[in-house]
Amino acid sequence: MELPQEFIRQMMEELKEEGADFLRAYEEEPIRGLRLSSRRLKAFCGGDAARQGEILSRLSIGDTVNWCAKGRYIDGSQPTKEQSAKEQPEKEKTATEKADRGPGSDPLHFAGLYYIQEPSAMLPAALLGACPGERVLDLCAAPGGKSTQLIDDMDGEGLLVSNDISASRGRAIVKNLERFGAGQILVTAESPENLAAVFPDFFDRILVDAPCSGEGMFRREPSMREEWRGKGPDYYVPLQRAILREAVKMLRPGGRLVYSTCTFNRQEDEENAAWLLQEYGQLRLLQEEKLMPHRQRGEGQYAALFERAGEAEEDAKEYRPGKGLKKGEGFLSYQALGRKEKESCEAFFALTGQEFHRGRWQVRDGQLYELPALLPSLPRLRYLRTGLLLGEFKNGRFEPSQALAMYLDGSRFANVVDFSPEDGRTWRYLRGETVDAEGAVRRGGDGWCLVLCGGLSLGFAKRSADRLKNKYAPGCRMQ
């Protein structure tokens, strides 16, 4: 691997006798991993250790990642494009052969059982330690892997605000969070300055996985080497400090903040941590970690955990807005809907077997949302998702969303068809095809039906006897 000469010089100076080992690591293959969803794993396996072992074997999962209990290394290798091209056509392959293609092509991936993630990237959210009921901010969140880790740690309770200044990158956050069944979320595409103006002293925990020179990505993303030559620490350090200034404004007393990068440069890592302590006397450094490819099994990551001095006020869970906020802006109350729309909606939700909070239901542009409990008012920000998208109204009829399908507990829904992960019909459903339910595990009757994979939600269908008219969201389909 051809590394930038200035990068080699920098690392040899810093690591000294370790430098040769560090450079030799770049001759090895990149490390791959995945992170299990504890919520999904519990629903799929319950307390059955044997069944969990079968899943780990199916996914070619190896050892646990030391810094993340839910992280696993992926054993073996994925087939190359050239190898895949030589295989027989997709429609002729058996379910077992398809599963052998790797975790990314497994139906359980589409069901949100796990997220494919480089092991080092699991460190920042694990270090932050988000808990159920907290208000958490992922400030530089795209593509959303760390947000899915945070919402899983929160057990779906509290409020997660996931932000990226780019709306195009932010759409990946929405897709990933919804695949994990997240409901208590806000996904925004805003500058840190605009967020800080609205959320002063608000969040219990904040993750700042900052833009950086990306030295920890050189092995798996060769394009980063060329980008490094044009944008090094001199470009990124001022940007990182500007983001941190706004993040500190949003951290409440007693709250915790993790600053992380995927680079090895001391200016962007340890020196920024020291700067943060010097600038903000109310912060103290609790822990500092630096993963490097010659020391640990991973591509590399830096993370520092800070805590703000002081104690939270007793009413800290009550939202007190900053400037620029107008209650209910752009939304209509659910109660303002017509009789036909409400009857159609209530008929569907009678099937769910779950409690929803109609007092937080709001309608915008024909779409029905349940807003997060910890944010009863919406600020003037650019949103990509406001809470849980329940569905939309078409010609007076309610049609449930893919996000709702992933949020629902399949064991409580009235009408279900449950395919095993090995059933070829599972793949056909994920490709958007009409499928037959004969012989599958079934419950209920005709109408809206929740399609499951081993008990985990995949999406909706319209059932008529044993025929399932596919309602799986086009943007989520297996290619």
N, C-alpha and C positions, 0 to 999 in steps of 0.2 A: 504494500500500500504506500502510495506517495503522499507523504505528509508535508505541509508547509515548513520550510526550513526555519523560519522564525519561531514557529510553534515548537519544533524539536529543540531549538536552542533554549527557549523559555523553560520547557519541562526538564531538560537536563540540568539547568542551573538550579531549579527548584528542588528536584528530587535527588540530585547528586548520585549516590551509589544505587538508588532505585531506578534511575533513569533508563538503563538498558532493559530492565524487566518491563517497565512501562511501555517502551517502544515495541518490544516483542509481542505484547498483548495485541497490537494492531495487526499482527500476522494471523491471528486466530479469527474464527467465525464470530459474528455478533451473537450476543446472548438474547434468547427469546423467553418470554414468560406470559403468564395470564394470571388474572386475579379473580378468585371466586367471589360471587355474591353470597354473603352469609344468609341473607333473607331468602334468596332463591334456592340455595342449597338445602335449607331447612324445609322449604315447601316440597322440594323434589325428593329428598331422602328421609326427612324426619330425623329420627334417632337411629336409623338403620345403618350401622357402620359398613356392613357388607355391600349395601347398595351404593354408598358413597365411594367405596373402594372400586366398584365396577365403573363408576363415572370417571374417576381419576385414571383408571386404566384405559378407558375408551379415548380419553383426551391425550394420551401419551404424556401424562403429567409426571414430573420428577420431584425433586426435593422442594421443601418449603423455603421461601425466600426469608432470610434471617431477619430483615427489618420490617417484614409485613406478613403477619400470620396467615392472611388469606391469599398471599402470593405463591405461585408455583412456577418452577422452571419447566419449559417445554422440552421434552426429550426428542431426539431424532431431528429430521429436517423435512421441510415442505418440498413437494416435487417442483421442479422448475417448469417454466412455461413450455419448454421444449419437450419435457417428459409428458406433461399433460396433453400436448397436442397429439402424441402418439397413442394415447388411450382410445378405447372405443367410444362412440358417441355417448353423451350423457344419458339419453333415454334407455340405453342398453345396460347401464351399470346397475349393479345391485346396491342396496342400501349400505351394506357393509363396505363395499368398495368406495362408495362416496364418503363414508365416514373416515376412511383412511387418508383422505386428502388433507386432513388437519383441522385444528380447532375452529378456524374461520369459516369452514363449510359445514359445521355441525349444527343441526337444528337447535341444540341447547344453547348455542351462541346467540341465535336469533331470539331465543326465549329469555335472554338476559341472565343466564346462569353464571356467566363469566365475561370478563373484558380482557381482550388481548392487549398486553401492556409490557413494555420492557421493564425488567425487574427494578432497576435503579429508579425509574420514574414513580415507583410506589412509595418511595421514602417520604416525600414532603407531606402528603396527606396523612400517612401513618404517624408521622411526628406531630402533626397538628392535633390529632386525637379528638376529633369532633364527637359530640355525644347527643343522644336523643333530646329533643326539645330546645336545642340551642339555635341561635341565629348565626349563620356561617356565610362568609363571602369568599368565593373563588374569583379573584380579581382579574387574572389573565388566564381564562379557563379553557380556551379552545385547544384541542378538539373535544374536550369534555371527559377524558379518562379520569383525571383527579376528582372531578365533580361527581362521577359515579361512585368513586371510592368514598367520598365524603357523605353522600346521601345514604350509602349502605351503612357507614359507621353511625349515622344518625337514626338508623332504623326507620327512615321515612318520616320522622317526627321533628318538628321545628320549622325552620325556614332556611333554604339554601338559595342564595343569590349568586348566579354564575354569570360572569361578564367577560366579554371580549370586545375590544373597540371596533373590530371588523364584523359587520353583520353577516358577511358570507361565511366567515369562520364560525360565527356564533350559531349558524344553523346546524352545524355538526354537534354542538353542545346539546341542542334541543333533541336531536335524534338519539343521541346516546343516553341522555337522561330518561327519555320516554321509554326506551328499550328496557331500562332497569326499573320501570314502574314508578318513577318519581312523580309525586303530586304537589308537595309543598315547596314549590320552586318558583323563582323568577329568573328568566334568562334575558339579559340586557346587552345592548351593543352601545356602550357609552365610554366616554373618557373617565379616568379616575377622578378628575376634578369635578365633573358633574355628579358622580356618585357621592363624593364626599360632601357636596353641598346639600344633599338630600338625607344622608345617613350619618350625621355627626354622632360620635360616641355610641354607636348602635350595635355593632357585631360582637358576639362572644368570641369568635375565632375567625381569623382572616388568613388566607393562603395567597401569597404573592409569588407565583412561579414565573419569574420575570423573563422578558425577552433578553437573550444573551448571545454571546459569540459562538455557542453551540459546540464547544470542543468535545464534549461527551457524545456527540452524534457523528463524529468523523467516521467511525467504523461501519455504521449501518446506513448512513446517508452521505455518500461521497460529495454531493453538491454543497454540503456545508463547508467543506474544505476551501472551495473557491470563494464562497461568500465570506469566510473568515478573513481572507486576504483583503477584502474591501471594507469590512466592518469588524473592527476589533474592539478592545476594551475602551478606547477613547470615544468610540461612538456610543457604546452601551452603558457605561457607568453613569453619565448624566441622566439618561433615560430611566435607568433603574432607580436612581435616587429620587427623581421626580415622582415616580409611581409610589415609592415607599412613603414619601411625605404625605400623600393623599391617603394612603392606607392607614397610617397612624392616626389620622383625624377620625377615622371610622371605628377605631378599636375602643371599646368601652373599658372602664376601670376593671381590673381583674381579668381582662381578656387576653387571649394569646394570639400571636402572629408568627407565621413561618415565612421566611424569605428563602427562596430556593432558585437555583439555576442548574442548567445541564452543561456547565463549563468548568474548567479547572483553574481559570485565571484568578490569582489572588486579588487583583483589583476589583473584580466583579463579585468575588466571594467574601473572603475574610475581611478585606478592607472596607467593603460596604457594610458588613456587620459592625465593625468598629465605628464607622461613621454614624450608623444609626444610634448606637449607644451614646456617642458624644453629643449628637444633636438633640436627643430626647432622653432627658434624665429620668423620666418616669418609666423607662424600659429597662429590663434586665435580661441578660442572656441566660437561658436555662440549659440549652443543649446545642451542640454544633457537630454536624456529621459531614464527612466528605468521602464519597465512594469513588474508587478508582479501579480501572479494569485489571490491573495487575495485583490488586489486593483483594477484591471481592468479585463475585460472579455478576457482573453488570457492566453497562456501558459508561456509567459515571454520573454523579449527581452531588450537588452541594445543598445543604439545608441547615438553617439556623432557626431555633425556636426562641421567641421572646415573650415576655409577659409584662403587661402594663400594671404599674403599681395602683393600689386602691381597691376598694370593694364596690361591687355593683349595688345600685339602689334597690330597694325592696320591690319597686314596681318596674323593674328593668324589662320585663317581658311585655309591658304595654308600649305600643309603638307611639313615639312622639316625633312627628315628622319635622324635617328641616324645611328650608325654603323651597319654593317651586312646586308645592304639592296641592292638588285639587282633588277632593274626594270624588271617586266614581267617574273621573273624566273619561269620556269615550265609551262608557258602558251604560247599559240599561238594566234595570232590575228584572229578575226572572218573573216577578209578579206582574210585570207590564206586558208579558206575552199574551197572545190570544188563547182562547179556550182550546182550539184545535192543536196548537203547538204544545200546550201544557199536558193535554190528555195523552198525546203521543209520547211525550217525554216520560210521564209518570208510568205509563204502561211498560216502557222499557226498563226503568229503574226498579220496578217491582220484581224483575227477574234477577237482579244482582245479588240479593241476599245481604247487602251491605248498607251501612248507614252513611248517608251523605248529608251535607249541611246546606240546605236550600237557602238559608239566610245569606250565604256567601256566593250564591249563584248569580252570575252576571252574564249579559249577552252583548256581544259586539260583532257587527257585520254578519249576523246570522249564526255566530258560533257561541256555544254555551261553555262557560268556564266556572270552575270552583276556585275562588281566590284563596290564598294561604291564610290560615287563621292568625298568624302573627303579623300580618300586614293588611289591616282592614281598609286602608286607604292607599291609593296608587299615586306615586309621584309622577311628575312630568319627565319621563325618561323614554328612551327608545327601547321598547320591549320586543323580544322575539317570542317569548312565551310568558303568560301571566297565570301562574298556578297550573291547575290540571285542566287541559282541554277535554271536555266531556263529549262533545260532538257538535253537530250542526243541524240546522233546520232547512229542509228542502221541500218546497211546496207544502209547508205546514207539517211535514213529518220529521221526526227526530231520527238522525242517523248517528250512532255512536262512533267515536274516534279510535284510531289505533292506540293512542296514548291511554285511553280508558281501558282498552282490552288488556294492556300490559299492567295496568294498575290493579285490576280486579283480582280477587281471590277465586281461582277456578273451582275450588272445593265448595263454594257457596252459590255459584251461579246456577240458575234453574236448568238451563238447556246447554249441555256440553257434548262435544265429541272429543275423545282423548286418543290420539295416536301415539304409539311408541316412537322413540327417536330412530329406531331401525326401520320403521314402516315407510315404504317408498312413497306412500300418499302424503307423508309429512313434507317431503321435498317438493312434491307437486303442488301442495297447498302454498308453500313458501314461494313458489314461482308464479303464483296467481291463477292456477288452473282450478277448474271445477273438479271436485273429487267425490268419490263414493264413500259412505260411512259404514257400509255393511261390514260386520265383524269387529268394528272398533268398539271401545268402551263408550257407551252413550248414556245420557240422562236427559229427561225432559222430552219435549216434542218439537213441532215445527216452529218456524219463525227465527228470530235472532238467536244465534247459537255462538257460544264461545269455543273456539278450537284450541285444544290443549296439546302439549307434547310432554308426556309423562307427568301430567298434573300441572305443568307450567303454561301460562297463557301465551299464545302466539298471535291471535287476532280473531276477528269475527267472520261469520258466514251466515247466509240465510239458508236454513234447513227446510227441505220438503221431503218427508219420508227419509230415505237414505242418501239423498242428493244434497250436496253442499255447494251453494252458489258462493263463490269466493268473494270476500270483502276485505282481504288483506291489503293494506295500504301499498299502492304502487311504488312509493319511494323507499319501502323497506324490503322489497322482494329480493330473493336470491337470484343472482345473475347466472 
